Amino acid sequence: MAKHGNIFVFVEHYNGHAHPVSWELLGKARDLVQKLEGSEVWAVVLGDGLDSVCEEAIHRGADKVLYVKNKELNEYINYKYQKALVEMVKKYQPEIFLIGATLEGRELAGMVATELQTGLTADCTGLDILPDKELLAMTRPTFGGNLMATIMCPDHRPQMATVRPGVMKELPPDPKRKGEIIVEEYHLPAIEKLLDILELIPVTSEVNLQYAPVVVAGGKGVGGPEGFKILRELAQLLGGEIGASRAAVKAGWISDEYQVGQTGKTIRPVLYIACGISGAVQHVVGIKESEIIVAINIDENAPIFEIADIGIVGDLHRVVPALTKKFRERLEKRGEVKA
């Protein structure tokens, strides 16, 4: 098998702005590249008029940016992106290729991996380099989330993985950081036109769990849809969002856009408050990187307490309003909210 070298990170963008998961993956790539002698981190940008995105990629950790220029690539069309990325991979032969597990990224990664006949590990929660073998160890939940599996791709390249937004930590931008932008004036091959983009309609949901500094989440213990009202009051007071466990979503108490965990969103807020959530492995996978975890549960043996920094055994319907009252009093004294 031929020796490959660098780490590719696909930069997803919309209206001239990169998706935050791209910067998170660049941050992780910088960590991984320290264990691959002689390798570099390359950001891959498709489209035209994206010079500022290329510059930011360097500031965010890329050694080089592969700028595949073609205005037909400004909007995501799966088969066009697939053709461009496959051609670039064949030309530059990266060792590793990381793509964000967004709706776009999940589709694209599968198409690219299939065309290249290489392996793809989806929705990874951990990435590392296996010592001495320069293999990417890709960790993800399996068997319903009850086990964590580490998967490797020893015989095919590139080693491909998708990672959900919020899992990895981005590096702060360094405007003084230097790098090289390699411009590929790309000409799409003559392929059948499969679809037309008539209109791009941005998602109107205001739920931004993955980047909220505070998340107050409810599980089966909230008792019903009404139980989320007190959670929302606390979350709004602290400038955060509400979240939910899979059990609460399956019960129909709240929409799935609020779901946190393996089958929902992965988050890393400064403060995570779990209310009436037992702490199943599937849920813990999505919140374990939170800086501070507070658990409120009436069951003192609930698994959530094993990972909590602060545990409160009690009825959330009494504890949460009491917390809200105390937080409000403190914030009023500091002049951060009106009395």
C-alpha positions as CSV (number, residue, x, y, z in Angstrom):
1,M,0.0,0.0,0.0
2,A,1.4,3.4,-1.0
3,K,2.4,5.8,1.7
4,H,-0.1,8.6,2.2
5,G,0.5,11.7,4.3
6,N,-1.7,14.5,5.4
7,I,-5.0,15.1,7.2
8,F,-7.8,16.6,5.1
9,V,-10.6,18.5,6.8
10,F,-13.7,19.4,4.7
11,V,-14.8,22.9,5.3
12,E,-18.6,23.1,5.0
13,H,-19.9,26.6,4.3
14,Y,-23.1,28.6,3.7
15,N,-23.4,32.1,2.4
16,G,-19.7,32.6,2.8
17,H,-19.4,31.4,6.4
18,A,-18.0,28.2,7.6
19,H,-20.0,25.8,9.7
20,P,-18.5,25.7,13.3
21,V,-17.9,22.0,13.1
22,S,-15.2,22.6,10.4
23,W,-13.2,24.6,12.9
24,E,-13.8,22.0,15.6
25,L,-12.4,19.3,13.2
26,L,-9.4,21.5,12.4
27,G,-8.7,21.8,16.1
28,K,-8.8,18.0,16.5
29,A,-6.7,17.5,13.3
30,R,-3.9,19.7,14.9
31,D,-3.9,17.3,17.8
32,L,-3.7,14.2,15.6
33,V,-1.0,15.5,13.3
34,Q,1.4,15.8,16.2
35,K,1.4,11.9,16.2
36,L,2.0,11.6,12.4
37,E,5.6,12.5,11.6
38,G,5.9,14.7,8.6
39,S,2.2,15.2,8.1
40,E,0.2,18.5,7.7
41,V,-3.3,19.6,8.2
42,W,-5.1,20.6,5.0
43,A,-8.5,22.4,4.9
44,V,-10.5,21.7,1.8
45,V,-12.7,24.5,0.6
46,L,-15.0,24.1,-2.5
47,G,-16.5,27.1,-4.3
48,D,-15.6,30.7,-5.3
49,G,-15.4,34.0,-3.6
50,L,-14.3,32.3,-0.4
51,D,-10.9,33.9,0.2
52,S,-11.9,34.9,3.8
53,V,-12.9,31.3,4.6
54,C,-9.6,30.1,3.4
55,E,-7.7,32.7,5.5
56,E,-9.8,31.8,8.6
57,A,-9.0,28.1,8.0
58,I,-5.3,28.9,8.4
59,H,-5.9,31.0,11.5
60,R,-7.9,28.1,12.9
61,G,-5.1,25.5,12.4
62,A,-4.7,24.5,8.8
63,D,-1.1,24.4,7.4
64,K,-2.5,24.5,3.9
65,V,-5.8,25.2,2.3
66,L,-6.8,23.3,-0.8
67,Y,-9.1,25.9,-2.5
68,V,-11.1,24.1,-5.2
69,K,-12.4,27.1,-7.2
70,N,-15.6,26.9,-9.2
71,K,-18.6,29.0,-8.7
72,E,-20.8,25.9,-9.4
73,L,-19.6,24.6,-6.1
74,N,-20.9,27.6,-4.1
75,E,-24.1,25.7,-3.2
76,Y,-24.0,22.1,-2.1
77,I,-25.1,19.6,-4.7
78,N,-24.1,16.2,-3.6
79,Y,-22.9,14.6,-6.9
80,K,-20.8,17.7,-7.8
81,Y,-19.2,17.8,-4.4
82,Q,-18.5,14.1,-4.6
83,K,-16.8,14.4,-8.0
84,A,-14.6,17.3,-6.8
85,L,-13.6,15.7,-3.5
86,V,-12.8,12.3,-5.1
87,E,-10.6,13.9,-7.7
88,M,-8.7,15.9,-5.0
89,V,-8.2,12.8,-2.8
90,K,-6.9,10.8,-5.7
91,K,-4.5,13.7,-6.6
92,Y,-3.2,14.5,-3.2
93,Q,-3.7,11.2,-1.4
94,P,-4.4,12.2,2.2
95,E,-3.9,9.7,5.1
96,I,-7.1,10.9,6.9
97,F,-10.2,12.7,5.8
98,L,-12.5,14.3,8.4
99,I,-16.0,15.6,7.6
100,G,-18.6,17.1,9.9
101,A,-21.6,14.9,10.6
102,T,-24.1,17.5,9.5
103,L,-27.0,16.6,7.1
104,E,-24.8,17.6,4.2
105,G,-21.6,16.0,5.6
106,R,-23.2,12.6,6.4
107,E,-24.5,12.3,2.8
108,L,-21.3,13.5,1.2
109,A,-18.9,11.4,3.3
110,G,-20.8,8.2,2.4
111,M,-20.8,9.1,-1.3
112,V,-17.0,9.9,-1.3
113,A,-16.1,6.8,0.7
114,T,-18.1,4.6,-1.6
115,E,-16.4,6.0,-4.7
116,L,-13.0,5.7,-3.2
117,Q,-13.8,2.2,-1.9
118,T,-12.5,3.0,1.6
119,G,-13.9,2.7,5.1
120,L,-16.0,5.3,6.9
121,T,-16.8,5.5,10.6
122,A,-19.8,7.7,11.2
123,D,-20.7,9.9,14.2
124,C,-17.4,9.4,16.1
125,T,-17.1,10.6,19.6
126,G,-13.3,10.2,19.8
127,L,-10.4,10.2,17.4
128,D,-6.8,9.2,18.2
129,I,-3.7,7.9,16.4
130,L,-2.7,4.3,17.3
131,P,0.9,4.4,18.5
132,D,3.6,3.0,16.1
133,K,1.1,2.1,13.3
134,E,-0.1,5.6,12.3
135,L,-3.7,4.2,12.2
136,L,-6.7,6.4,13.1
137,A,-8.6,4.9,16.0
138,M,-12.2,6.0,15.6
139,T,-14.4,5.6,18.6
140,R,-18.2,5.6,18.5
141,P,-21.1,4.1,20.4
142,T,-22.5,0.8,19.2
143,F,-25.1,-1.9,20.1
144,G,-27.7,0.7,21.0
145,G,-25.2,2.9,22.8
146,N,-24.4,0.3,25.5
147,L,-20.9,-0.2,24.3
148,M,-18.1,2.0,22.8
149,A,-16.4,0.5,19.7
150,T,-13.0,1.6,18.4
151,I,-12.8,1.1,14.7
152,M,-9.7,1.2,12.4
153,C,-9.2,1.0,8.6
154,P,-5.8,-0.6,8.1
155,D,-6.0,-1.5,4.4
156,H,-7.6,1.4,2.6
157,R,-7.0,5.1,2.3
158,P,-8.0,7.7,3.2
159,Q,-9.2,6.7,6.7
160,M,-12.5,8.6,6.9
161,A,-14.6,9.7,9.8
162,T,-17.5,12.0,10.4
163,V,-17.9,13.8,13.7
164,R,-21.0,15.6,15.0
165,P,-21.0,19.3,15.8
166,G,-20.0,20.1,19.4
167,V,-18.0,16.9,20.0
168,M,-14.5,18.3,19.4
169,K,-13.1,21.6,20.7
170,E,-12.1,24.3,18.2
171,L,-8.8,26.3,18.6
172,P,-9.1,30.0,19.1
173,P,-8.2,31.8,15.9
174,D,-4.7,33.1,15.6
175,P,-4.5,36.0,13.0
176,K,-0.7,35.8,13.0
177,R,-0.7,32.2,11.9
178,K,0.7,31.6,8.4
179,G,-0.1,29.0,5.9
180,E,-0.3,28.3,2.2
181,I,-3.4,28.4,0.0
182,I,-3.3,26.0,-3.0
183,V,-5.7,27.1,-5.7
184,E,-7.2,24.4,-7.9
185,E,-9.0,26.0,-10.8
186,Y,-11.5,23.2,-11.0
187,H,-13.6,22.3,-14.1
188,L,-16.5,20.0,-13.4
189,P,-16.5,16.9,-15.7
190,A,-19.3,16.6,-18.2
191,I,-21.9,14.7,-16.1
192,E,-25.6,14.5,-16.4
193,K,-27.4,17.3,-14.6
194,L,-29.4,15.5,-12.0
195,L,-31.1,18.5,-10.3
196,D,-31.6,22.2,-10.2
197,I,-31.4,24.4,-7.1
198,L,-34.5,26.6,-7.2
199,E,-34.2,28.3,-3.8
200,L,-32.1,28.0,-0.7
201,I,-34.3,28.4,2.5
202,P,-32.3,28.7,5.7
203,V,-33.4,26.6,8.7
204,T,-35.6,28.8,10.9
205,S,-35.3,26.8,14.1
206,E,-33.9,29.0,17.0
207,V,-32.8,25.9,18.9
208,N,-29.0,26.1,19.2
209,L,-28.1,23.5,21.7
210,Q,-24.7,22.7,20.4
211,Y,-23.3,26.1,21.1
212,A,-25.4,27.2,24.1
213,P,-23.3,28.0,27.2
214,V,-25.9,26.6,29.5
215,V,-28.3,23.7,28.9
216,V,-31.1,22.7,31.3
217,A,-32.4,19.3,30.2
218,G,-35.3,17.2,31.2
219,G,-36.0,13.4,31.1
220,K,-38.8,11.1,32.0
221,G,-38.7,12.6,35.5
222,V,-40.3,15.9,34.4
223,G,-43.6,14.0,34.2
224,G,-45.0,15.6,31.0
225,P,-44.9,18.6,28.7
226,E,-45.8,21.0,31.5
227,G,-42.7,20.0,33.4
228,F,-40.5,21.7,30.8
229,K,-41.9,25.1,31.7
230,I,-39.9,25.4,34.9
231,L,-36.8,24.1,33.0
232,R,-37.2,26.8,30.3
233,E,-37.5,29.5,32.9
234,L,-34.2,28.5,34.5
235,A,-32.5,28.1,31.1
236,Q,-33.7,31.6,29.9
237,L,-32.6,33.2,33.2
238,L,-29.1,31.8,32.7
239,G,-28.9,32.7,29.0
240,G,-29.1,29.1,27.9
241,E,-31.4,26.5,26.1
242,I,-33.5,23.6,27.2
243,G,-32.7,20.1,26.2
244,A,-34.3,16.7,26.6
245,S,-33.5,13.0,26.9
246,R,-34.6,10.5,24.3
247,A,-37.2,9.1,26.7
248,A,-38.8,12.6,27.0
249,V,-38.8,13.0,23.2
250,K,-40.2,9.5,22.6
251,A,-43.0,10.2,25.1
252,G,-44.0,13.1,22.9
253,W,-43.4,15.8,25.5
254,I,-41.0,17.9,23.5
255,S,-39.8,17.9,19.8
256,D,-36.7,16.0,18.8
257,E,-34.7,19.1,17.9
258,Y,-34.1,19.4,21.7
259,Q,-32.8,15.8,22.1
260,V,-29.4,15.4,23.6
261,G,-27.3,12.2,23.4
262,Q,-26.1,9.6,20.9
263,T,-29.2,9.8,18.8
264,G,-29.6,13.6,19.3
265,K,-27.1,16.4,19.7
266,T,-23.7,16.2,21.3
267,I,-23.0,19.2,23.4
268,R,-20.2,20.7,25.6
269,P,-21.7,23.7,27.5
270,V,-20.1,25.4,30.4
271,L,-23.0,24.2,32.6
272,Y,-25.3,21.2,32.0
273,I,-28.2,20.7,34.4
274,A,-29.8,17.2,34.1
275,C,-33.3,17.2,35.6
276,G,-35.0,13.8,36.0
277,I,-32.6,12.1,33.7
278,S,-31.4,8.6,34.7
279,G,-28.1,8.8,32.9
280,A,-28.2,6.0,30.3
281,V,-25.0,5.5,28.3
282,Q,-26.7,6.8,25.2
283,H,-27.3,10.1,26.9
284,V,-24.0,10.4,28.7
285,V,-22.1,10.1,25.4
286,G,-23.7,13.4,24.3
287,I,-23.0,15.5,27.4
288,K,-19.8,14.1,29.0
289,E,-17.6,16.9,27.7
290,S,-19.7,19.6,29.6
291,E,-17.4,21.6,31.9
292,I,-19.8,21.3,34.9
293,I,-22.6,18.7,35.2
294,V,-25.3,19.2,37.8
295,A,-27.7,16.2,38.3
296,I,-31.1,16.5,39.9
297,N,-32.9,13.2,40.5
298,I,-35.2,11.7,43.0
299,D,-33.4,8.4,42.7
300,E,-30.1,8.5,44.6
301,N,-28.8,5.5,42.7
302,A,-29.4,7.0,39.2
303,P,-26.3,6.5,37.0
304,I,-26.2,10.2,36.2
305,F,-24.7,10.9,39.6
306,E,-21.6,8.9,38.6
307,I,-20.6,11.6,36.1
308,A,-22.0,14.6,37.9
309,D,-19.8,17.3,39.4
310,I,-22.7,18.3,41.6
311,G,-25.6,16.0,42.6
312,I,-28.9,16.9,44.1
313,V,-31.2,14.1,45.3
314,G,-34.7,15.5,45.3
315,D,-37.9,16.3,43.4
316,L,-37.0,18.4,40.4
317,H,-40.4,20.2,40.6
318,R,-39.2,21.6,44.0
319,V,-35.5,21.9,43.3
320,V,-35.6,23.7,40.0
321,P,-37.9,26.5,41.1
322,A,-35.7,27.0,44.2
323,L,-32.6,27.2,42.0
324,T,-34.3,29.6,39.7
325,K,-35.2,31.8,42.7
326,K,-31.7,31.8,44.1
327,F,-30.1,32.5,40.7
328,R,-32.5,35.3,40.1
329,E,-31.7,36.9,43.5
330,R,-27.9,36.7,42.8
331,L,-28.3,38.1,39.3
332,E,-30.5,41.0,40.6
333,K,-27.9,41.9,43.2
334,R,-25.3,42.0,40.5
335,G,-27.6,44.1,38.3
336,E,-27.6,41.5,35.5
337,V,-31.4,41.1,35.6
338,K,-34.2,43.5,36.6
339,A,-36.0,42.8,39.9
